[in-house]
């Protein structure tokens, strides 16, 4: 699993924008920026939709006031789902990124197999990345939601 102090692995994440499908190389997208990246097991799932994503939407201005250049949400879903989920939660200040084949999530060592429930998904986590280096990493224990909450990450800044 990736650790604090390590450079972020390369990976391709997808975003559906008004201009169409955009494929982002993570190392390029996050280069020279302070990024808050959080991951959820699945869009439109209860904890993710009721608590995790909304916390970041509500606190987006406070994160930016603390020097965060980009707030990004990633999930092992497709870009169409991530766009719809972001729109449903007024997440216009966040970048909604899809890791459709879980390759980025796997490269971080943060994948989990939920078997017939949904297959390979991301563990729930949040990290702060500064110029490609992970400076804070909070990974949730299974079925927990405590350390990757928006208010916890705001305090970490």
C-alpha positions as MATLAB code, in Angstrom:
seq = 'XXXXXXXXXXXXXXXXXXXXXXXXXXXXXXXXXXXXXXXXXXXXXXXXXXXXXXXXXXXXXXXXXXXXXXXXXXXXXXXXXXXXXXXXXXXXXXXXXXXXXXXXXXXXXXXXXXXXXXXXXXXXXXXXXXXXXXXXXXXXXXXXXXXXXXXXXXXXX';
ca = [
       0.000    0.000    0.000;
       1.202    3.500   -0.775;
       2.518    5.372    2.243;
       3.014    8.941    3.345;
       6.176   10.368    1.842;
       5.937    8.305   -1.340;
       5.340    9.630   -4.822;
       1.915    8.888   -6.213;
       1.844    6.072   -8.744;
       1.025    6.704  -12.371;
      -2.498    5.978  -13.412;
      -5.181    6.950  -15.837;
      -8.462    8.360  -14.536;
     -11.420    9.441  -16.627;
     -13.699   12.444  -16.361;
     -16.782   13.266  -18.366;
     -16.784   17.019  -19.030;
     -19.087   19.218  -21.137;
     -16.440   18.908  -23.881;
     -16.486   15.101  -23.720;
     -14.461   12.297  -22.182;
     -11.078   13.333  -20.769;
      -8.383   10.851  -19.745;
      -6.072   12.249  -17.067;
      -2.614   10.902  -16.304;
      -2.615   11.301  -12.520;
       1.028   12.307  -12.225;
       0.454   15.127  -14.731;
      -2.904   16.197  -13.298;
      -1.550   16.515   -9.749;
       1.928   17.886  -10.611;
       2.743   21.200   -8.968;
      -0.524   21.210   -7.008;
      -1.789   20.600   -3.521;
      -4.526   18.018   -4.014;
      -7.059   16.494   -1.694;
      -8.010   13.124   -3.152;
     -10.676   11.009   -1.536;
     -12.009    7.656   -2.649;
     -15.280    5.904   -2.081;
     -16.307    2.278   -2.650;
     -19.151    3.301   -4.945;
     -21.127    6.249   -6.215;
     -24.755    6.407   -5.115;
     -24.112    4.065   -2.170;
     -25.493    5.033    1.268;
     -22.467    6.285    3.267;
     -20.807    7.716    0.169;
     -23.910    9.684   -0.859;
     -25.241   10.645    2.550;
     -21.987   11.618    4.278;
     -18.679   11.251    2.441;
     -19.214   13.260   -0.746;
     -21.516   15.891    0.852;
     -18.885   16.705    3.478;
     -16.383   17.673    0.803;
     -18.992   19.638   -1.138;
     -19.902   21.689    1.948;
     -16.273   22.349    2.955;
     -14.817   22.945   -0.540;
     -14.310   26.678    0.042;
     -12.549   26.037    3.345;
     -10.178   23.547    1.711;
      -9.360   26.055   -1.004;
      -8.794   28.750    1.622;
      -6.180   26.442    3.168;
      -4.272   26.200   -0.101;
      -5.819   23.142   -1.725;
      -5.718   23.608   -5.497;
      -7.852   20.602   -6.397;
     -10.375   18.424   -4.580;
     -10.893   15.159   -6.414;
     -13.173   12.219   -5.764;
     -12.334    8.846   -7.275;
     -14.344    5.650   -7.422;
     -14.236    2.384   -9.316;
     -17.179    3.413  -11.457;
     -17.451    4.747  -14.992;
     -17.205    8.426  -15.879;
     -20.924    8.653  -16.709;
     -21.847    7.518  -13.206;
     -19.314    9.837  -11.571;
     -20.621   12.832  -13.526;
     -24.247   12.046  -12.643;
     -23.347   11.487   -8.997;
     -21.483   14.795   -8.823;
     -24.405   16.621  -10.420;
     -26.866   14.991   -8.008;
     -24.823   16.370   -5.082;
     -23.929   19.806   -6.478;
     -20.248   18.854   -6.504;
     -19.241   21.472   -9.075;
     -16.156   22.454   -7.023;
     -14.872   18.872   -7.066;
     -13.328   16.858   -9.859;
     -15.259   13.589  -10.176;
     -12.877   10.931  -11.488;
     -13.570    7.391  -12.629;
     -11.212    4.463  -12.219;
     -13.296    2.153  -14.368;
     -10.999   -0.868  -14.326;
      -9.602   -0.213  -10.813;
      -6.053   -0.080  -12.196;
      -5.149    3.130  -10.359;
      -6.734    1.886   -7.136;
      -4.865   -1.415   -7.419;
      -1.573    0.394   -8.095;
      -2.003    2.213   -4.787;
      -2.687   -1.036   -2.961;
      -6.067    0.329   -1.890;
      -8.422   -2.054   -3.648;
     -10.763   -4.543   -2.034;
     -12.776   -7.369   -3.495;
     -16.434   -7.176   -2.515;
     -17.218  -10.370   -4.456;
     -20.746  -10.500   -5.825;
     -21.709   -7.242   -4.079;
     -19.774   -5.156   -6.604;
     -16.492   -6.846   -7.438;
     -13.231   -4.954   -7.085;
     -13.762   -1.577   -5.441;
     -11.687    1.061   -3.700;
     -11.203    1.151    0.010;
     -12.523    4.349    1.547;
      -9.652    6.787    2.046;
      -8.534   10.389    1.798;
      -5.069   11.717    1.051;
      -3.300   15.009    0.661;
      -0.844   15.109   -2.219;
       1.686   17.896   -2.638;
       3.417   18.028   -6.024;
       2.846   14.302   -6.504;
       3.972   13.225   -3.020;
       1.503   11.799   -0.491;
       1.822   13.921    2.645;
      -1.249   12.606    4.494;
      -3.018    9.267    4.063;
      -6.094    8.225    6.024;
      -7.454    4.786    5.137;
     -10.635    3.546    6.737;
     -10.916    0.187    8.446;
     -13.531   -2.063    6.809;
     -17.094   -0.776    7.278;
     -15.836    2.349    9.077;
     -16.209    6.025    8.271;
     -14.097    8.107   10.632;
     -10.657    9.122    9.342;
     -11.473   10.083    5.736;
     -14.258   12.526    6.577;
     -13.987   16.032    5.192;
     -13.769   17.692    8.608;
     -10.939   15.357    9.656;
      -8.984   16.188    6.506;
      -9.627   19.910    6.942;
      -8.170   19.695   10.420;
      -5.135   17.796    9.042;
      -4.338   20.799    6.845;
];
